[in-house]
């Protein structure tokens, strides 16, 4: 039997049916779409219920919990937007989250630069230590952290919340930035050195601009995490004028226990800043995480 005959028989052998493979692919796609819709429903339905509940009265909610507003009431939202404490809590959260994000990104970028571009003894051990920090919950350190902040006089101080939050954001910052910076070609660094740039000059002028997607990712994650933090501000802040928005929501819920509609309005408005910030930066987040995974 010649080679040509063997090839002819192999070509004529039956292969997988195109219709069957297409059907299996369509079934998997349908399952993925259904799972995505269910996940979106589980996530969005409570949020939509809270937002719509803010346009109702407490009597309407007690009468028909799942009905639409009839009539639509805006007093709950206008009362919250006209409250000075609400805007003061937003400012406190913005200040603390901004400081925590700036410190975490600045220190994390410097540490990731050293761990990705330098070779020295113990480098991988230090990186592993930061990786283990991802498993360290803030609740475990609550008591010693409170005692330390009291000893150095940072209780009822925004820095007493921002600095620990930045410290807890460092592990994820370094874990994302290090592989991203590591993938930047060393030829760029060699060319910069030849042109007279120092190590820090290369870091500041070349490495940071090229790492902008990853920097945006870690900045958004640090900001949103700090904005939503509850336990640490609860331990550190006792002055009503210094509390953050999550504490304000809990305090408002306790103060207006019987006014469910107004609590819904306050809660819905409190989610807007972080949600808007996250939505606007979602493409940057995906880009930074993709680069980190590739690294």
C-alpha positions in Angstrom: 0.0 0.0 0.0 1.4 3.3 -1.0 1.7 6.4 1.1 -0.9 8.1 -1.1 -3.5 5.3 -0.4 -2.9 5.7 3.4 -3.4 9.4 3.2 -6.5 9.0 1.2 -8.0 6.6 3.7 -7.2 8.9 6.6 -8.8 11.8 4.8 -11.9 9.7 4.2 -12.1 8.6 7.8 -15.1 10.1 9.7 -14.3 13.0 12.0 -16.2 14.7 14.7 -19.6 16.0 13.5 -19.5 19.8 13.0 -23.1 20.0 14.1 -22.4 18.2 17.4 -19.4 20.4 18.3 -21.4 23.5 17.5 -24.2 22.3 19.6 -21.9 21.6 22.5 -20.4 25.1 22.1 -23.8 26.7 22.0 -24.8 24.8 25.1 -21.8 26.0 27.0 -22.3 29.6 25.9 -25.9 29.4 27.0 -24.9 28.1 30.4 -22.4 30.9 30.8 -25.0 33.5 29.8 -27.5 32.1 32.3 -24.9 32.0 35.1 -23.9 35.6 34.3 -27.6 36.7 34.3 -28.2 35.0 37.6 -25.1 36.5 39.2 -26.0 39.9 37.9 -29.5 39.5 39.3 -28.2 38.4 42.7 -26.0 41.5 42.8 -28.2 44.1 41.3 -31.7 43.2 42.6 -30.9 44.2 46.3 -29.3 47.4 45.1 -32.3 48.3 42.8 -34.7 47.5 45.7 -32.9 49.9 48.0 -32.8 52.6 45.4 -36.5 52.3 44.6 -37.3 52.0 48.3 -35.8 55.4 48.8 -38.6 56.8 46.6 -41.3 55.4 48.8 -42.6 56.1 52.2 -42.3 53.8 55.1 -46.0 53.2 55.1 -45.9 52.1 51.5 -43.0 49.7 52.2 -44.8 48.2 55.2 -48.0 47.9 53.2 -46.5 46.4 50.0 -42.8 45.6 50.4 -42.2 44.6 46.7 -44.4 47.2 45.0 -43.2 50.2 43.0 -43.6 53.7 44.5 -47.1 55.1 44.1 -46.7 58.0 44.2 -42.9 58.6 43.8 -41.5 60.5 46.8 -38.3 62.5 46.6 -38.2 63.9 50.1 -36.0 61.1 51.5 -33.3 61.8 49.0 -33.5 65.6 49.2 -33.4 65.4 53.0 -30.2 63.3 52.8 -28.6 65.6 50.2 -29.4 68.6 52.3 -27.9 67.1 55.4 -24.5 68.6 56.5 -23.5 65.4 58.3 -23.8 63.4 55.0 -21.4 65.6 53.1 -19.1 65.8 56.1 -18.9 62.0 56.2 -18.3 61.9 52.5 -15.4 64.3 52.9 -14.0 62.2 55.8 -14.1 59.1 53.7 -12.6 60.8 50.7 -9.8 62.2 52.8 -8.9 58.9 54.5 -9.3 56.9 51.2 -7.2 59.4 49.3 -4.3 59.3 51.9 -4.4 55.5 52.1 -4.4 55.1 48.3 -1.5 57.6 47.8 0.6 55.9 50.5 -0.2 52.4 49.4 0.5 53.1 45.7 3.7 55.1 46.4 5.3 52.6 48.7 4.0 49.7 46.8 5.5 51.0 43.5 8.9 51.5 45.1 8.8 48.1 46.7 7.7 46.4 43.5 10.4 48.2 41.6 13.1 46.9 43.9 11.6 43.3 43.9 11.3 43.2 40.1 14.4 45.0 38.8 17.0 44.2 41.4 18.6 40.9 42.3 19.7 40.5 45.9 19.7 37.9 48.6 16.3 37.3 50.2 14.3 39.0 47.4 11.9 36.0 47.0 11.5 35.6 50.7 10.5 39.2 51.1 8.0 38.8 48.2 6.6 35.7 49.8 6.2 37.6 53.0 4.1 40.2 51.2 2.1 37.4 49.5 1.3 35.9 52.9 0.0 39.3 53.9 -2.9 38.7 51.6 -4.1 36.1 54.1 -3.8 38.3 57.1 -7.2 39.8 58.0 -7.5 43.2 59.7 -9.7 41.7 62.5 -6.8 39.7 63.8 -4.7 42.9 64.3 -7.6 45.0 65.7 -6.6 45.0 69.4 -2.8 45.4 69.0 -3.4 48.1 66.3 -5.8 50.0 68.6 -3.3 49.9 71.5 -0.5 51.1 69.2 -2.5 53.9 67.8 -3.6 55.0 71.3 0.1 55.0 72.4 1.2 57.2 69.5 -1.8 59.5 69.8 -3.5 58.8 66.5 -7.0 57.9 67.8 -9.7 60.2 66.4 -7.3 61.2 63.7 -7.7 60.4 60.0 -4.1 59.3 59.8 -4.9 56.6 62.4 -7.2 55.0 59.9 -5.4 55.9 56.6 -1.9 54.6 57.5 -3.1 51.1 58.7 -5.4 50.8 55.7 -2.4 51.6 53.4 -0.4 49.0 55.2 -3.1 46.4 54.6 -3.3 47.4 50.9 0.4 47.0 50.3 0.4 43.2 49.7 -2.1 43.2 46.9 -0.4 46.3 45.5 3.0 44.6 45.3 1.6 41.3 44.1 0.0 43.1 41.1 2.8 45.6 40.4 5.8 43.3 40.6 5.0 41.0 37.6 3.8 44.0 35.6 7.1 45.8 36.1 9.1 42.7 35.6 7.7 42.3 32.1 9.1 45.7 30.9 12.1 44.9 28.8 15.5 45.4 30.4 16.7 47.0 27.1 14.7 50.1 28.0 16.6 50.4 31.3 20.0 49.8 29.6 19.2 52.5 27.0 18.1 54.9 29.8 21.4 54.3 31.7 23.4 54.9 28.5 21.5 58.2 28.1 22.6 59.2 31.6 19.5 58.3 33.6 19.9 57.1 37.2 18.0 54.1 38.6 15.4 56.4 40.1 15.2 58.4 36.9 14.4 55.3 35.0 11.8 54.4 37.6 10.2 57.8 37.5 10.3 58.7 33.9 9.9 55.4 32.1 8.8 52.6 34.4 5.9 54.4 36.1 4.3 55.7 32.9 4.5 52.2 31.3 3.0 50.7 34.5 0.0 53.1 34.4 -2.6 50.4 33.9 -1.4 48.4 36.9 -1.0 51.6 39.0 -4.6 52.5 38.2 -5.8 49.0 39.1 -4.1 49.0 42.6 -5.2 52.6 43.2 -8.9 51.8 42.5 -8.7 48.6 44.7 -7.0 50.5 47.5 -9.5 53.4 47.3 -12.6 51.3 47.2 -11.4 49.0 50.0 -10.6 52.0 52.2 -13.9 53.7 51.3 -15.9 50.6 52.4 -13.8 49.9 55.5 -15.9 49.7 58.7 -14.0 47.9 61.5 -10.9 50.1 61.6 -12.8 53.4 61.5 -15.1 52.0 64.2 -12.2 51.3 66.5 -10.3 54.6 65.8 -12.9 57.2 65.3 -15.3 58.2 68.1 -16.0 61.8 67.3 -19.3 62.1 65.3 -17.7 64.8 63.2 -14.8 62.6 62.1 -16.6 59.3 61.2 -16.6 57.9 57.7 -19.6 57.2 55.5 -20.0 53.5 56.4 -20.1 54.4 60.0 -22.5 57.2 59.2 -24.8 54.6 57.5 -24.8 52.5 60.6 -25.4 55.5 62.9 -28.2 56.7 60.6 -29.8 53.3 60.7 -29.7 53.3 64.4 -31.1 56.8 64.7 -33.9 56.3 62.3 -34.8 52.7 63.0 -38.5 53.3 62.3 -38.0 55.2 59.0 -37.1 52.5 56.6 -37.6 54.6 53.5 -35.2 57.2 54.7 -32.6 54.6 55.6 -32.9 53.2 52.1 -32.3 56.6 50.6 -29.2 57.3 52.8 -27.8 53.8 52.0 -28.4 54.2 48.2 -26.6 57.6 48.1 -23.7 56.3 50.2 -22.9 53.7 47.5 -22.9 56.2 44.6 -19.3 57.6 45.0 -17.5 54.3 45.2 -19.7 52.7 42.6 -19.2 55.5 40.1 -15.4 55.5 40.7 -15.3 51.7 40.2 -17.4 51.8 37.0 -15.4 54.6 35.5 -12.1 52.8 36.1 -13.2 49.2 35.3 -11.3 49.0 32.0 -8.1 50.1 33.7 -8.6 47.5 36.4 -9.0 44.7 33.8 -5.9 45.9 31.9 -3.8 45.9 35.1 -4.9 42.5 36.3 -4.3 41.1 32.8 -0.8 42.3 32.8 -0.2 41.0 36.3 -1.5 37.5 35.3 0.7 37.4 32.2 3.7 38.3 34.3 
